């Protein structure tokens, strides 16, 4: 038999969706849409070193995959928070709403909160959402 825990299922859904968001933000937005070179140029235009664009891309892509897979969830989610703080800073002059020209800062703030929640809800390594009852007794 299987035991289903809705709290753990919800935490897993939030973790996986956050990981997918990081993958989309890095691979689709930075790699395919703006290109890494274009992202580096944008970083330079706001006073950041161009090389930081490549670092951010790598952290978001790798961190997203690790979150989807549930590997080192707590550490990964917390390590990605400074990137979101940087994104919030980069968009801070554009207003609250992310649909403003050049984007606003509410979406990065929301993702900071989600990343912290995912870190707080992270299960110890090796635990799953659905666990056979015989495994629980071990």
N, C-alpha and C positions, 0 to 999 in steps of 0.2 A: 504494500500500500504506500501511497504518497501522502505527505503532509504539505498543505499549501498555506503559506503565511502571506497574507495580503500586504503587510507592512514591508516585508522583504521584497515582494514582487514590485511594489511601488518604488522602493529604493532602487531596484534594478532597472526599472523603466526610466527613472530619472537619470541614473548613471549612464545608461546606454544612449539616451537621447542627447545628453550633454556631450558625450564622446562623438556622436555623429555631427553635432553642431561644430565642434572643434575641427573635425575632419573637413567638413564643408567649408568652414571659414578659411582654412589653410589651403586645401587642395583646389576647391572650386573657385574661391574668391581670389586668393593671392597667386596661385599658380596658373590657373586657366584664364580667369577674367582679366586681372590686372597684370599678370606675369610677375615673376620674382624680380626682374629688373625694374618694372614699373613700380612695384611695391617698395623696392629699395630707393627709387627716386622720390617717392612720396615721403618715406622716412626722412630723407635728406631735406626735403622741402619744409618739414616741420622741426628741423634742427636736430634730428637723431642721426647717428651713424648709419650709413647704408647697410653695412654688414648685419646690423641688428634685425633687419627685415628677414634675412635668411635664418637667423637664430629663432626668431618668433615663428616663422613658417615651420621649422623643424619641431619646435616644442609643441605647437598646436597639432601638427599632423601625428607625431609619435604619441603625444599625450592623448589625443582623441582615440587612437587605436587601443592604447592601454586601457582607457576608460571603458570602451566597448567590450573589451575582453575581461575586464574586472581585475586587472593586474596592478597591484600597488595603488589601489583606488584612492585611498586617503592621501598619500604622498603626491600622486599625480594631480589630483584636483587642487590641492593647496599650492603646488608649484606653478600651476597655470594662473592663479589669481593675480600675480604681479603683471602678467601680460594683459589681463583685462583691465587692471588699474591703468596701465599705459594706454590702452585703447580708450578708456574713459577720459584720460587726460587729453589725448589727441583730438577727441571730439567735444571737449568741454566748452569750447568757444562757439559751438554750433547750436546751442540750445538743448533743451530736454529731449525732444522727439527725434528718434533716429531717422524718420522720413524727411527731416529738414535737409536742405542742400548740405552735402558733406557729412551727413549723419549727426545725430545727437548723442547724448551720453547715457540715456536711460537703459538701452539694451546692454552695454557692457556692465553697468551696475547690476542689472538683473542677473546676468550671467555670473557675476562675482558671488551674489547671494546663492545661486544654484550650486556653484562650485563648492562653497563652504558647506551647504546642506549635504551635498554628496559626500564630502569628506567626513562629516559628522555621522552620517548613516552607514559608512563603509563597514562591511562585514569582514571578519577575520579571513585571511586567505584560506581557500579550500571550501568555503561554505557556499551553498547554492540556494536558489529560490525554492526549488522543489527537491525535497530530500526523502529518499526511501526510509520508511520507519525503521527498518532493520539497521540502517546506517546511523540513525540517531542514537541507538543504544550502544554503539561502539565507543 
